[in-house]
């Protein structure tokens, strides 16, 4: 069940990340052209690119974890074999879930505080940028819950290593 939910969710995230990267690239290109061709830059474009970048990072981290593309964790787990590898995988997933729960709740508080502040050019609440932190943490938690499920009931997470 969790795997099917994550499959649909991360397929949508893949398209959102692709679109956000395209928009960010176009905005930054427009900013460079306007700065050097016209001699004027738009602060609003910088802010939009910053917002998109923060959200791309938070979603991209979860996407990378799900694709088993996080080098540090993969390298650590690959050093073990057999039962030790299983224990390491379960332990790492539980530790990361606990850490990400802390990040999630702290991020919510941080985003709420940020709603009282606004950006300098567009006067948007900074909480919109800060909300990417708990959102990304929640996505990562879903990934690690899926990993635990696969470890417990399928004895391996290697079956779901890459995104389609």
N, C-alpha and C positions, 0 to 999 in steps of 0.2 A: 504493500500500500504506500509506504513512505517513498519507495523507489519510483513508483509511478507518478506520485505528486511531484517529486523532485525532477523527474524527467521532463514533465510539462513545464514546470517553473523555470528550469535552467535552459530549456529550449527558448522560452520567451526572453530570458535574460541575455542569451546569446544575441538575439536580434536587437534588444535594447542597447546592449554594449556596442554592437556594430553601428547602429544608428547614431548613438551618442559620440562615438569616435569620429564618424563622418562629419557630424555637425561641428564638433570641436575643431577638427582640422580645417573645415571651411571658415569658421569664425576667426581662428588664429591667422589663416592665410589672408582673409579680408583685413584684419587688423594690421598685418605687416604691409600689405599693399597700400592701405590708407595712410599709414605712418610715413612711408617713403615716397609715395606718389603725390599725396596731398599735403603731407607735413602735419597731419592731424590724426590723433588716435581717439577711439571711442572707449571710454571707461566702462560703458555698459557691456561691450563685447568681452572685455577682460573678465568682468564679473560672471557673465553667462558661461564662459569657458571654464572659470574656476569652479562654478557650481557643478557643471557637467563632469569635470575632472574628479572632484570629490566623490560623486556618485559612481563614476566608472571604477574608481579604486575600490570602493566598498563592495560593489558587485563582482568586480574582477577577482578579488581575493577569494570569495566564495567559489567562483567559477574555477579558479586554479586549484583550490582544495579538492573540489569534486573531480577534476580531471587528473588528480594525483600529480600535479605539476609543481607542487611545493617541494623544492629540492631538499630542504633541511629535514623534513619529516620523512620523506621517501628514503633518504640516505640513512637515517637513523634506523628505521624499521628494517631495511634491507640487510643490515648487519647481523640480524638474528635469523634463526631457523627453527622450525618445528614449534613446540609449545612456547618457547621464549618469544618467538615472533608474534604468536597469538596474544600472549600476555602484554607485550610491548604495544601492539596495535590497540588493544582494548584500553590499556592504561593511558596512552596518548590521547585517544578519543575522549575518554572521561575527563582528563585534565583540561583538554581544550574546551569541552563543553562548559565546565565550571568557570574557566577563565572568560569565555565568551558570554556567559550569563552575567558576569560582573561587568563586562564591557557594555552589554545590552542595557542593563539598568542604569549604569553611570551615563551612558550615551543618551538615554531618555531624559535624565535630569539635565544634562548638558544642553540638549536641544531645547528643552523648555526654558532654560535660562537665556538661550540665544534668541528666543522669540521677542525678548525685550530690546534687543539690539538690531540695528539694520545696517545693510551694506551702504557704502558711501555714494555710489552712483545711482543705483536703481531703488534704493530704500526698501529692499526686500529684507524680511527678518533673517538674521544669520542662522536661526534655528532650522531653516530649510537646508542649509549646508550641513549643519551638525546632525541632522536627522539621518544622514547617510551612515553614521557610525552605528546606531542600534539596528538599522536596516541590514547592513552588511553582517553584523554579528548574528542576527537572526537567521540569515541565509546560511552562514557557516555552521550554526547550531543544527540546522536541518541536515546539512551534509554529514556532520559527525554522528547524528542520530541514525541516519541511513547507513553509515559505515558500521556502527555498532550492530544494527539489525542484520546486515549482511555477514558480519563476523560471527554473530551468535547462531544464525539460522542457515548460513550458506558456507561458513568456515573460511571465507575468503572475500576480500574486497577487490581483488585484482580483476574480477569479472566486469566491474563497472568503472573502468579506468579512463575512458575518453568520451568526449561529447560527440554526438553525431551531427 
